[in-house]
Amino acid sequence: MNKTEFVDLMSKKTNMPKTKCELFLNEFKEMILEVCSKGEEVHLRNFGKFSMQEKKARKFLNPQTKRYYICQAKKMISFKGFKNFKYAVNN
């Protein structure tokens, strides 16, 4: 499901215009990015946790050229679903 399909589904379920649903989704994303970039975590009860993780720099081998390259250190936002959210998906 892509963003447009998600916004369409949200609009149908909530009986809100698509423009408001898309605005909500964009603001939600911006808020998650803003909070996580400060090093804080976002806990959404019965859903999951968004947090910032730092990946270390590493070397990797390109199997076609047999050359080693260095992947720079980077920061990523990760999501971990809570148990009841995981159970709902798996059952």
C-alpha positions, -999 to +999 in steps of 0.1 A: +000+000+000+014+034-010+007+068+006-021+076-018-039+044-012-034+048+026-049+083+025-078+070+005-085+043+030-081+067+059-106+091+042-132+064+038-128+051+073-130+085+090-154+102+066-129+131+063-117+148+031-086+133+016-068+167+019-072+166+057-061+130+059-030+137+039-023+168+060-026+147+091-003+120+078+023+146+067+022+164+101+025+130+119+056+122+099+072+156+105+065+153+143+081+119+144+112+132+125+114+163+147+112+144+180+135+116+170+161+140+156+164+155+191+173+120+204+140+114+221+117+085+216+080+085+206+059+059+225+024+053+211+005+031+235-008-001+220+011+007+188+048+010+190+079+031+196+098+053+172+135+060+181+167+072+165+195+046+160+231+052+149+247+027+125+285+025+127+307+029+097+316-004+082+335-020+053+318-041+027+328-061-003+314-056-038+312-092-051+313-081-087+344-060-085+360-077-055+368-042-040+362-031-005+342+000+002+335+020+033+299+028+043+298+059+064+281+061+098+245+072+096+214+078+118+181+060+111+147+061+126+135+027+137+101+014+147+094-014+171+058-026+174+044-034+209+034-069+218-004-065+215+002-049+181+023-078+170-003-103+183-031-086+164-010-088+132+000-125+137-035-138+148 
